[in-house]
Amino acid sequence: MRYVFAMVAAIVVALITTLFVSPWLASAAVGLFTFDSPDEVGNLEDGVYMLSNLAGLMVGWTIGWYAGGRFAQPASPS
């Protein structure tokens, strides 16, 4: 059951991160630098976007893992 909670929480947090956090972070990171080529802008924006989505996925998994641990059954002695 712990894995189910972890997967669901990871999906939900990654979706929220993708929709609301990543675009803002990518735009903010691009605004900090000056570039010679539009390709450099795209590369930085893509990298920040992917890294923030990965971070959201890991945070969601961790939240779900600990939340699912509350419902874990203790092992019975044999």
N, C-alpha and C positions, 0 to 999 in steps of 0.2 A: 504494500500500500504506500510505503514511503516513496517508492519510485514514481508512482502515479502522481502523487502530490508534487514531486519535484519537476516532473515533465510538464504538468499543467501550469504550475507557477512560472516555469521558465518560458513557456510559450506566451503567457499573458504579459509578463514583464518585458519580454523581447518585442512583442507587438506594440506596447505602450512606448517603449524606447524608440522603436522605428518610426512611429507616427509623430511623436512630440519632442523627443530629446535630441535624436541624431541630426535632424535638419538644422536645428538651432546651433548645436555644437560645430557642425561642419561649416556653417556660414560664419560663425564667430572665429574659427581657426583661419579661414581664408582671409578674413578682414584684418588679421594681425600682420600679414606679410604683403610684400609687393612682388609681382611676378613678371617674368619676361615673356611667358608663353601661356596661352589659355590651357594647354595640356598640363602644365604644372598646377594650375588652379584645380582642374579636374582630378588630378592624381591625389592632391592633398585632401580635397573634399571627399573623394571616395574612400581614402584610407581612414580618415576620421570617422566617417559614417560607419564603416565596417567595424572598426575597433569599438566604437560606442555601442553598436548592436551586440557585439560579442560580450562586452562588459555587462550589458543588460541581461543577456542570456545567462551568464554565470551568476549574477546577483539573484535572478529569479530561481535558478536551480537551488542555490543555497537557501533561500527563503523557504522553498517548497520542501527541501530535505529536512530542515529543522521543524517545519510545521507538520510534516508527515511522520516525524519521529514521535510526536505526541500520541499518535494512534497505533504505534508499533506494539505488537504482542510480545510480552517477555517469553523467552525460550523456556519450555517446560523441562524439568529434570527427567532424565530417562531412568 
